[in-house]
Amino acid sequence: MLKNLNYDKKNSIRTLTTFLEKRRTIQKGQIPAVNRIIRNVKKNGDKAVLNYEKKFSKIKNKSNKIFFSSNEISKLSKKIDKNLKKAIDLAFNRIKKFHLKQKFSSFRFKDKYKNELSYRYSSIDKVGVYVPGGTASYPSTVLMNCIPAIVAGVKNIYLATPSLDSKINPAIVYAAKKCGVKTIYKTGGAHTIAALAYGTKKFEKVDKIVGPGNTFVACAKKEVFGDVGIDMVAGPSEVSIVADKFADPELVAADLIAQAEHDVYAQSILITDNKNLIRLVNLSLNKQLKQLPKKNIASQSLKKFGLSIFTNNKKRIPEIINTIAPEHLELCTNINNKIINEIKNAGSIFIGEFSPEAIGDYIAGPNHVLPTSGSARFSSGLSVNDFLKRHSLIKISKTGIERLGPSVINLAKHENLDGHAKSVKLRLKREN
């Protein structure tokens, strides 16, 4: 089932990086089409949004009403199953509790020249949250994207999810209402990203767009970045699992499948020093897949992008992990404590056999919006900080300009910026 890579062979790092890059580039090519969509929405507004929504959807006779009324939101949120409601409430509380601990504090101090220097945080004003629809309709996405914004102090959250036919998962609406969202747009796709980025008569122009989507959505977010902020350009889901002879092959296989069922482009990787474990995991994969509703998706994912990596040298395991830089990392070995401090590149790390990645998706507390496609090398998961702006406040005293000014002048002259130097010289002359 899983392709195999012997990491002890020559050029193994090159082989691994080539394998990873193949997946990372396979979905490129939508930029020209996405740019046409963005230009059309900027020019024709809501008309363009509706035309694209009807064009790309398989559902006929869609409504022209772009957002849900407050009455519709209230009614839909009540249709949720009571057990699911209970689960969402529990998840909301746990996620919020974790993110409350991330709040950053402003600070202020005076240096020895009595200059007042401050660092202040303020929240972003308007945030657009994109939530996939159709086969990927996740209330957990609502919670993970909205809660850190709430904690940061964002006052205006606008949610968009494809539902122009008025068919929407009540759990999405309930989670949104729980997060205080008052506006839910009924459209999706690249055209909705464009509408949120630039505004229309019916779409509010936001300052930042967060949330996952298909390749067109991801590409659109990348193209509008700079005009608005974005969380990240998210790719398909991925997990790497480090396991040894002490690991339960059935559990390892289950966790590989849990990631593979997301998408045919999802990636599941097993890293081990035990060849027999690879054999047992493959056997369990075949057995468990037969009973999986999303067997076809998971099977394609595992066949194309699944991988087992073997090494006799446990000391090389951190090197493998840091090369992959996985979105999710599970450690199911008896040496977890020995390697964890050497792991630098991973979105979220799950430690021990009772910590499946799935619990992080829903209810553990940390955010499940994480860097993919190797971007864990330089970025982190979504947090409260992503919805905050940071401001420096500088108040220089008379003594401060006298003591610091000459050095500023020297530096400015060195950089051939005479205007900078003069702006300080004039103040020194005035003080004298």
C-alpha positions as a printed NumPy array, in Angstrom:
array([[  0.   ,   0.   ,   0.   ],
       [  2.598,   2.578,   1.127],
       [  5.594,   3.35 ,  -1.055],
       [  8.834,   2.576,   0.798],
       [ 12.004,   4.609,   1.217],
       [ 15.15 ,   3.243,   2.865],
       [ 16.667,   6.338,   4.43 ],
       [ 19.957,   4.576,   5.044],
       [ 20.706,   4.404,   1.321],
       [ 22.789,   6.974,  -0.548],
       [ 20.994,  10.151,  -1.697],
       [ 17.982,   9.365,   0.497],
       [ 17.425,  13.035,   1.38 ],
       [ 17.286,  13.928,  -2.313],
       [ 14.85 ,  11.075,  -2.953],
       [ 12.618,  12.237,  -0.11 ],
       [ 12.61 ,  15.905,  -1.13 ],
       [ 11.832,  14.941,  -4.747],
       [  8.878,  12.853,  -3.562],
       [  7.571,  15.689,  -1.411],
       [  8.006,  18.309,  -4.123],
       [  6.014,  16.231,  -6.622],
       [  2.934,  16.584,  -4.453],
       [  3.582,  20.224,  -3.653],
       [  3.627,  21.276,  -7.299],
       [  0.969,  18.993,  -8.741],
       [ -1.899,  21.43 ,  -8.165],
       [ -0.324,  24.562,  -9.65 ],
       [ -1.717,  26.143, -12.823],
       [ -4.903,  27.942, -11.756],
       [ -3.374,  31.421, -11.425],
       [ -4.467,  32.81 , -14.839],
       [ -8.072,  31.619, -14.355],
       [ -8.179,  32.943, -10.8  ],
       [ -6.854,  36.341, -11.862],
       [ -9.614,  36.584, -14.486],
       [-12.169,  35.869, -11.788],
       [-10.692,  38.493,  -9.466],
       [-10.671,  41.145, -12.198],
       [-14.296,  40.383, -13.104],
       [-15.466,  40.624,  -9.485],
       [-13.612,  43.92 ,  -9.015],
       [-15.324,  45.275, -12.121],
       [-18.827,  43.786, -11.882],
       [-19.281,  43.104,  -8.159],
       [-22.248,  41.038,  -6.983],
       [-23.356,  40.26 , -10.532],
       [-20.043,  38.525, -11.213],
       [-20.177,  36.678,  -7.883],
       [-23.662,  35.295,  -8.626],
       [-22.759,  34.34 , -12.193],
       [-19.697,  32.41 , -11.046],
       [-21.593,  30.747,  -8.221],
       [-24.265,  29.481, -10.642],
       [-21.652,  28.519, -13.247],
       [-19.488,  26.449, -10.92 ],
       [-22.33 ,  24.856,  -8.961],
       [-24.146,  21.754, -10.171],
       [-27.361,  22.958,  -8.518],
       [-29.846,  24.749, -10.759],
       [-32.279,  27.553,  -9.934],
       [-30.169,  29.031,  -7.192],
       [-31.381,  32.01 ,  -5.23 ],
       [-29.989,  35.482,  -5.834],
       [-29.898,  36.199,  -2.131],
       [-26.258,  36.353,  -1.184],
       [-26.457,  36.137,   2.618],
       [-28.633,  34.595,   5.315],
       [-30.965,  36.85 ,   7.266],
       [-30.702,  36.988,  11.048],
       [-34.032,  35.131,  11.213],
       [-32.701,  32.347,   8.97 ],
       [-29.547,  32.052,  11.099],
       [-31.629,  31.768,  14.247],
       [-33.912,  29.077,  12.77 ],
       [-31.098,  27.058,  11.199],
       [-29.002,  27.072,  14.376],
       [-31.882,  25.373,  16.229],
       [-32.002,  22.414,  13.827],
       [-28.779,  20.934,  15.171],
       [-28.748,  17.535,  16.883],
       [-28.505,  17.941,  20.665],
       [-25.477,  15.652,  21.012],
       [-23.662,  17.518,  18.26 ],
       [-24.6  ,  20.805,  19.922],
       [-23.099,  19.522,  23.165],
       [-19.893,  18.534,  21.363],
       [-19.583,  21.941,  19.673],
       [-20.158,  23.702,  23.008],
       [-17.41 ,  21.624,  24.63 ],
       [-15.029,  22.265,  21.725],
       [-15.801,  26.005,  21.812],
       [-14.982,  26.234,  25.518],
       [-11.749,  24.253,  25.251],
       [-10.497,  26.117,  22.175],
       [-11.329,  29.495,  23.698],
       [ -9.644,  28.595,  27.   ],
       [ -6.433,  27.659,  25.173],
       [ -6.414,  30.794,  23.016],
       [ -7.103,  33.09 ,  25.97 ],
       [ -3.67 ,  32.12 ,  27.255],
       [ -2.143,  33.492,  24.041],
       [ -3.173,  37.104,  24.67 ],
       [ -0.236,  39.427,  24.372],
       [  0.467,  42.335,  26.695],
       [  1.461,  45.82 ,  25.64 ],
       [  4.424,  47.347,  27.44 ],
       [  5.915,  50.771,  28.119],
       [  9.188,  51.901,  29.619],
       [ 11.583,  54.881,  29.926],
       [ 15.248,  54.565,  29.028],
       [ 18.071,  56.398,  30.813],
       [ 17.493,  59.526,  28.682],
       [ 13.809,  59.614,  29.728],
       [ 12.633,  58.6  ,  26.253],
       [  9.228,  56.909,  26.409],
       [  9.099,  53.718,  24.332],
       [  5.966,  51.613,  24.014],
       [  4.651,  48.56 ,  22.226],
       [  0.898,  48.345,  21.808],
       [ -1.474,  45.751,  20.377],
       [ -4.757,  46.439,  18.635],
       [ -7.13 ,  44.064,  16.865],
       [ -7.875,  43.916,  13.166],
       [-11.227,  45.546,  12.445],
       [-12.845,  43.282,   9.828],
       [-12.099,  39.608,   9.178],
       [-13.524,  37.288,   6.519],
       [-13.68 ,  33.579,   7.407],
       [-13.99 ,  31.094,   4.551],
       [-15.612,  27.751,   5.382],
       [-15.748,  25.037,   2.684],
       [-19.134,  23.61 ,   1.737],
       [-20.279,  20.507,  -0.041],
       [-18.357,  17.38 ,   0.924],
       [-16.151,  19.386,   3.28 ],
       [-18.585,  21.153,   5.582],
       [-16.867,  21.46 ,   8.932],
       [-18.201,  23.302,  12.008],
       [-14.722,  22.78 ,  13.51 ],
       [-13.365,  25.114,  10.823],
       [-15.712,  27.832,  12.068],
       [-14.522,  27.435,  15.661],
       [-10.81 ,  27.281,  14.875],
       [-10.877,  30.387,  12.676],
       [-13.344,  32.536,  14.613],
       [-12.312,  31.917,  18.222],
       [ -8.779,  33.381,  18.023],
       [-10.307,  36.399,  16.266],
       [-12.828,  36.78 ,  19.094],
       [-10.101,  36.544,  21.741],
       [ -8.016,  39.12 ,  19.861],
       [-10.96 ,  41.528,  20.01 ],
       [-12.084,  41.505,  16.361],
       [-15.511,  43.143,  16.284],
       [-16.639,  42.284,  12.762],
       [-16.416,  38.69 ,  11.495],
       [-17.947,  37.829,   8.116],
       [-18.323,  34.149,   7.265],
       [-18.683,  32.743,   3.738],
       [-19.656,  29.178,   2.852],
       [-21.129,  27.821,  -0.416],
       [-24.864,  27.489,   0.203],
       [-26.706,  29.645,  -2.328],
       [-29.256,  26.862,  -2.74 ],
       [-30.079,  27.469,   0.97 ],
       [-28.809,  23.992,   1.837],
       [-26.382,  24.485,   4.67 ],
       [-25.166,  22.309,   7.493],
       [-27.028,  23.596,  10.613],
       [-23.898,  22.828,  12.647],
       [-22.011,  25.449,  10.603],
       [-24.664,  28.033,  11.419],
       [-24.796,  27.064,  15.09 ],
       [-21.008,  27.292,  15.438],
       [-21.018,  30.667,  13.68 ],
       [-23.794,  31.985,  15.922],
       [-21.894,  30.656,  18.949],
       [-18.919,  32.746,  17.794],
       [-21.037,  35.867,  17.433],
       [-21.01 ,  35.906,  13.624],
       [-23.91 ,  37.995,  12.328],
       [-23.281,  37.805,   8.573],
       [-23.048,  34.515,   6.663],
       [-22.565,  34.775,   2.899],
       [-23.951,  31.956,   0.754],
       [-21.178,  31.799,  -1.837],
       [-17.764,  30.171,  -2.106],
       [-14.843,  29.822,  -4.493],
       [-12.265,  32.285,  -5.763],
       [-14.999,  34.81 ,  -6.582],
       [-15.996,  35.003,  -2.924],
       [-12.386,  35.569,  -1.864],
       [-12.262,  38.436,  -4.367],
       [-15.549,  39.875,  -3.066],
       [-14.292,  39.815,   0.526],
       [-10.953,  41.343,  -0.484],
       [-12.315,  44.244,  -2.541],
       [-15.924,  44.61 ,  -1.422],
       [-19.144,  44.838,  -3.413],
       [-22.543,  46.349,  -2.686],
       [-23.435,  43.286,  -0.619],
       [-19.995,  42.017,   0.456],
       [-18.178,  43.9  ,   3.167],
       [-14.559,  44.688,   2.331],
       [-12.47 ,  42.988,   5.012],
       [ -8.934,  43.518,   6.243],
       [ -7.921,  39.865,   6.469],
       [ -9.171,  36.546,   5.07 ],
       [ -8.665,  33.241,   6.865],
       [ -9.86 ,  29.686,   6.386],
       [ -9.199,  26.68 ,   4.132],
       [-10.566,  25.895,   0.681],
       [ -9.86 ,  24.127,  -2.583],
       [ -6.947,  24.999,  -4.867],
       [ -8.866,  27.891,  -6.462],
       [ -9.606,  29.378,  -3.042],
       [ -5.985,  28.947,  -1.942],
       [ -4.745,  30.511,  -5.169],
       [ -7.185,  33.438,  -4.837],
       [ -5.992,  34.112,  -1.277],
       [ -2.424,  34.187,  -2.527],
       [ -3.323,  36.61 ,  -5.337],
       [ -5.207,  39.095,  -3.126],
       [ -2.525,  39.054,  -0.427],
       [ -1.063,  42.511,  -0.091],
       [ -4.426,  44.151,  -0.676],
       [ -5.677,  42.22 ,   2.346],
       [ -3.967,  40.005,   4.873],
       [ -4.338,  36.213,   4.801],
       [ -3.6  ,  33.49 ,   7.328],
       [ -1.63 ,  31.227,   4.983],
       [ -1.823,  29.49 ,   1.631],
       [ -3.004,  26.119,   2.878],
       [ -2.473,  22.929,   0.918],
       [ -3.944,  19.451,   1.425],
       [ -3.715,  17.854,   4.871],
       [ -0.726,  15.773,   5.954],
       [  0.503,  13.657,   8.839],
       [  3.823,  12.029,   9.67 ],
       [  3.867,   9.279,  12.295],
       [  7.032,   8.14 ,  14.062],
       [  6.522,   4.62 ,  15.397],
       [  8.678,   1.732,  16.597],
       [  8.179,  -1.924,  17.554],
       [  6.227,  -0.885,  20.65 ],
       [  3.558,   0.904,  18.567],
       [  0.19 ,  -0.684,  17.799],
       [  0.059,  -1.166,  13.988],
       [ -3.734,  -0.974,  13.986],
       [ -3.66 ,   2.473,  15.626],
       [ -0.9  ,   3.69 ,  13.32 ],
       [ -2.868,   2.535,  10.276],
       [ -6.031,   4.191,  11.585],
       [ -4.247,   7.526,  12.009],
       [ -2.733,   7.326,   8.509],
       [ -6.199,   6.683,   7.082],
       [ -7.721,   9.499,   9.147],
       [ -5.544,  11.942,   7.239],
       [ -5.867,  10.232,   3.865],
       [ -9.68 ,  10.42 ,   3.859],
       [ -9.55 ,  14.222,   3.688],
       [ -8.446,  14.503,   0.099],
       [ -6.826,  12.517,  -2.731],
       [ -3.877,  14.924,  -2.342],
       [ -3.548,  14.363,   1.418],
       [ -0.288,  12.82 ,   2.565],
       [  0.324,  10.14 ,   5.209],
       [  3.897,   9.159,   6.104],
       [  5.175,   6.465,   8.49 ],
       [  8.709,   6.823,   9.885],
       [ 10.133,   3.79 ,  11.677],
       [ 13.193,   1.72 ,  12.532],
       [ 11.213,  -1.513,  12.366],
       [ 10.562,  -3.212,   8.994],
       [  8.045,  -5.606,  10.512],
       [  5.924,  -2.661,  11.652],
       [  5.731,  -1.442,   8.046],
       [  4.438,  -4.866,   6.986],
       [  1.845,  -4.979,   9.782],
       [  0.69 ,  -1.404,   9.14 ],
       [  0.192,  -2.161,   5.433],
       [ -1.877,  -5.216,   6.312],
       [ -4.011,  -3.164,   8.68 ],
       [ -4.425,  -0.406,   6.089],
       [ -5.879,  -2.857,   3.585],
       [ -8.207,  -4.292,   6.2  ],
       [ -9.456,  -0.949,   7.543],
       [ -9.923,   0.622,   4.117],
       [-12.494,  -2.029,   3.194],
       [-14.788,  -0.679,   5.924],
       [-14.22 ,   3.041,   5.248],
       [-17.043,   5.107,   3.646],
       [-14.418,   7.309,   1.936],
       [-12.402,   4.292,   0.787],
       [-11.825,   5.612,  -2.74 ],
       [-10.451,   8.967,  -1.57 ],
       [ -8.235,   7.461,   1.131],
       [ -6.961,   4.697,  -1.16 ],
       [ -5.941,   7.174,  -3.873],
       [ -4.212,   9.378,  -1.315],
       [ -2.244,   6.499,   0.203],
       [ -1.328,   5.045,  -3.184],
       [ -0.089,   8.34 ,  -4.689],
       [  1.346,  10.165,  -1.694],
       [  1.595,   7.629,   1.127],
       [  5.115,   6.689,   2.198],
       [  6.921,   4.532,   4.744],
       [ 10.447,   5.61 ,   5.635],
       [ 12.79 ,   3.091,   7.229],
       [ 16.044,   3.838,   9.036],
       [ 18.197,   1.69 ,  11.315],
       [ 19.524,   4.84 ,  12.949],
       [ 17.02 ,   6.426,  15.344],
       [ 19.247,   9.498,  15.565],
       [ 18.286,  10.334,  11.962],
       [ 14.577,  10.529,  12.741],
       [ 14.611,  14.263,  13.692],
       [ 16.445,  14.971,  10.428],
       [ 13.687,  13.191,   8.495],
       [ 10.949,  15.065,  10.343],
       [ 12.593,  18.449,   9.85 ],
       [ 13.019,  17.707,   6.142],
       [  9.324,  16.849,   5.752],
       [  8.153,  19.701,   8.041],
       [  4.734,  18.049,   8.432],
       [  1.481,  19.78 ,   9.275],
       [  0.781,  17.12 ,  11.919],
       [  3.348,  14.932,  13.65 ],
       [  2.564,  11.936,  15.858],
       [  5.217,  10.409,  18.118],
       [  4.393,   6.798,  19.024],
       [  7.724,   5.505,  20.299],
       [  9.607,   4.822,  23.512],
       [ 12.086,   7.635,  22.695],
       [  9.661,  10.554,  22.423],
       [ 11.441,  12.604,  25.068],
       [ 14.832,  12.078,  23.412],
       [ 13.848,  13.465,  20.02 ],
       [ 11.183,  16.045,  20.757],
       [ 13.65 ,  18.854,  21.483],
       [ 15.371,  18.192,  18.149],
       [ 12.17 ,  18.685,  16.179],
       [ 12.091,  22.199,  14.755],
       [  9.733,  21.875,  11.792],
       [  6.201,  20.69 ,  12.547],
       [  2.838,  22.396,  12.79 ],
       [  1.418,  20.459,  15.736],
       [  2.987,  17.554,  17.645],
       [  0.942,  14.727,  19.193],
       [  2.756,  12.685,  21.819],
       [  1.901,   9.117,  22.827],
       [ -0.602,   6.484,  21.718],
       [ -3.564,   8.273,  23.303],
       [ -3.001,  11.454,  21.287],
       [ -4.35 ,  10.866,  17.777],
       [ -4.271,  13.808,  15.379],
       [ -8.071,  13.654,  15.206],
       [ -8.421,  14.968,  18.761],
       [ -6.422,  18.033,  17.732],
       [ -8.804,  18.6  ,  14.823],
       [-11.736,  19.052,  17.141],
       [-11.406,  19.401,  20.835],
       [ -7.911,  19.396,  22.377],
       [ -7.73 ,  23.208,  22.336],
       [ -4.771,  24.243,  20.123],
       [ -5.674,  25.476,  16.655],
       [ -5.986,  23.008,  13.792],
       [ -5.23 ,  25.63 ,  11.113],
       [ -1.596,  24.687,  10.516],
       [  1.168,  25.207,   7.956],
       [  1.247,  22.648,   5.138],
       [  3.485,  21.729,   2.2  ],
       [  6.682,  22.204,   4.184],
       [  5.82 ,  25.734,   5.315],
       [  6.244,  24.642,   8.947],
       [  9.906,  25.466,   8.264],
       [  9.05 ,  29.17 ,   8.548],
       [  5.483,  29.566,   9.817],
       [  3.156,  28.53 ,  12.621],
       [ -0.454,  27.598,  13.2  ],
       [ -3.239,  30.154,  13.47 ],
       [ -3.242,  32.06 ,  16.762],
       [ -4.599,  35.151,  18.471],
       [ -1.515,  36.991,  17.244],
       [ -2.737,  36.598,  13.641],
       [ -5.608,  38.951,  14.407],
       [ -3.552,  41.582,  16.194],
       [ -1.531,  44.497,  14.897],
       [  1.526,  45.716,  16.754],
       [  2.403,  49.393,  17.072],
       [  5.582,  51.05 ,  18.29 ],
       [  5.161,  54.341,  20.172],
       [  8.196,  56.606,  20.432],
       [  8.428,  59.812,  22.47 ],
       [ 11.936,  61.286,  22.567],
       [ 12.926,  63.694,  25.336],
       [ 15.146,  66.808,  25.052],
       [ 17.995,  64.844,  26.595],
       [ 17.264,  61.945,  24.239],
       [ 17.593,  64.009,  21.051],
       [ 20.791,  65.609,  22.368],
       [ 22.415,  62.27 ,  23.23 ],
       [ 21.104,  60.16 ,  20.327],
       [ 20.888,  62.782,  17.588],
       [ 24.596,  62.898,  16.629],
       [ 24.656,  59.128,  16.02 ],
       [ 21.531,  59.403,  13.872],
       [ 23.231,  62.12 ,  11.812],
       [ 26.348,  59.979,  11.316],
       [ 24.289,  56.972,  10.203],
       [ 22.134,  59.066,   7.858],
       [ 25.184,  60.64 ,   6.203],
       [ 26.731,  57.199,   5.75 ],
       [ 23.576,  56.133,   3.89 ],
       [ 23.511,  59.366,   1.832],
       [ 20.21 ,  60.444,   3.335],
       [ 20.921,  64.107,   4.002],
       [ 17.262,  64.901,   4.566],
       [ 17.216,  62.486,   7.484],
       [ 20.311,  64.101,   8.961],
       [ 18.931,  67.618,   8.556],
       [ 15.642,  66.754,  10.29 ],
       [ 17.684,  65.898,  13.392],
       [ 20.193,  68.791,  13.023],
       [ 17.383,  71.345,  13.031],
       [ 16.1  ,  70.01 ,  16.33 ],
       [ 19.543,  70.08 ,  17.904],
       [ 20.021,  73.698,  16.832],
       [ 16.611,  74.609,  18.179],
       [ 17.374,  73.048,  21.518],
       [ 20.648,  74.958,  21.738]])
